[in-house]
Amino acid sequence: MDSIVTYIEREQRTFIESPVNPVDSLVFSSLCYFNFDQLVLKPELTAVNCLLDTHTSTPVLLSDILALCEVNLLTEGSWLKDSEDTVRFIQAIRASRRYRDVSVALFVDETSDAVDKQFSACTFFFESSQGIMAYIAFRGTDGTLTGWKEDFNLSYKPVIPSQRSALAYVSGVSSATTCQLILGGHSKGGNLAQYAALCTDEGTYRRIIAIYDHDGPSFLEDPSPRRTTAEYDRKLHKLVPESSAFGMILERRDDYRVVQSSASAIFQHHPFSWMVEGDDFVYQQDLNASAQFFDEALDTWLRSKTPAERERFIQTIYDLITQTNATSWADFQTRLGANMATVMGAGSKLDVDTKQFLISTLGSLGATLKNQTIARIKDAGNGLLQNESRKRSNQ
């Protein structure tokens, strides 16, 4: 069975010959994790250096960037740095007839600890049978603690800073182009793609032909009435792996599709693990039982807490972790033992009220998991009794 990497190696039809599909969308969403602003290039490569100016709309060939830049610089701080398939992924893109003429422009990267913001986006241009098309890709969460904090803020904030930036970015791209638009992203990037599509102006919205959300969390409340329209249903493609945890957070829609993965548990969030057949993913009917259990338990727990309680819990945990002076999960894990000791020491110094709140909140999560487990065991037992009863009545 193929992955998106082997798909790139195998699929050599151009976008004119075969239109963009869900697998291409995940490829573009993965490319968005590259650090296009951290490139060390020769001064004479002026065309590529144009990409470093976030105000320029001059596209640069993706294959040129991948050929001229070091892998470590491209992938620093993202899941791509640690993936054993990253080099092969880059080589496949460079050699691909399908991606040969794809260009990149309008790269933006913004991080602010002060407002818990980690936002990055870029636009890929390619020629299709309908003319030039633009794929606006939003980056998911990077390895910074700020990025993860912003993700958790989705559980109590109606709007986060990256969502506002995504909306402004789409407006800017729309103003600078006249072509059809596709919006997409992986993880938090999928949430940003949906938010921007839902809240953009009507003229831009009409130009959006598809929205791809690859395992991104949902919303506390619908950002726009568009989310309940038939037109939005046609445009939206939400895809989650079979053991999805991230993509099912706050999700109330049931029109997502479940993709089979070669990985296990939370590692299915990794794009290179999604299984491909032909020019589409390999799908199954529903989430795995473990994913359904986790989704129901987490949703029940989140909705049992007020927004203020969620904010206080998240901020307390974050404050404890930042006592270590780590700025990323990689930093935290480098000195895991010492950092855990620092967190535990800081926790012991919390005031009595905060400490009791933390213990009580964690206890309620444990109780929710316990109750969900008991309920599932009872349901399974009732099912067995009903089956046995039917068997006896048929004898």
Sequence and secondary structure as in RCSB ss.txt:
>XXXX:A:sequence
MDSIVTYIEREQRTFIESPVNPVDSLVFSSLCYFNFDQLVLKPELTAVNCLLDTHTSTPVLLSDILALCEVNLLT
EGSWLKDSEDTVRFIQAIRASRRYRDVSVALFVDETSDAVDKQFSACTFFFESSQGIMAYIAFRGTDGTLTGWKE
DFNLSYKPVIPSQRSALAYVSGVSSATTCQLILGGHSKGGNLAQYAALCTDEGTYRRIIAIYDHDGPSFLEDPSP
RRTTAEYDRKLHKLVPESSAFGMILERRDDYRVVQSSASAIFQHHPFSWMVEGDDFVYQQDLNASAQFFDEALDT
WLRSKTPAERERFIQTIYDLITQTNATSWADFQTRLGANMATVMGAGSKLDVDTKQFLISTLGSLGATLKNQTIA
RIKDAGNGLLQNESRKRSNQ
>XXXX:A:secstr
 B HHHHHHH    TTTS   HHHHHHHHHHTTS TTS    TT HHHHGGG TT    EEHHHHHHHS HHHHH
TTSGGGG TTHHHHHHHHHH TTTTT EEEEEEEEEETTTTEEEEEEEEEEEETTEEEEEEEE    SBHHHHHH
HHHTTT SS HHHHHHHHHHHHHHHH  SEEEEEEETHHHHHHHHHHHHS HHHHHHEEEEEEES    SS SSG
GGGSHHHHHHEEEEEETT SSTTTT      EEE BSS GGGGGSGGGB EETTEE EESS  HHHHHHHHHHHH
HHHTS HHHHHHHHHHHHHHHHTT   BHHHHHHTHHHHHHHHHHHHHTS HHHHHHHHHHHHHHHHHHHHHHHH
HHHHHHHHHHHHHHHHHHH 
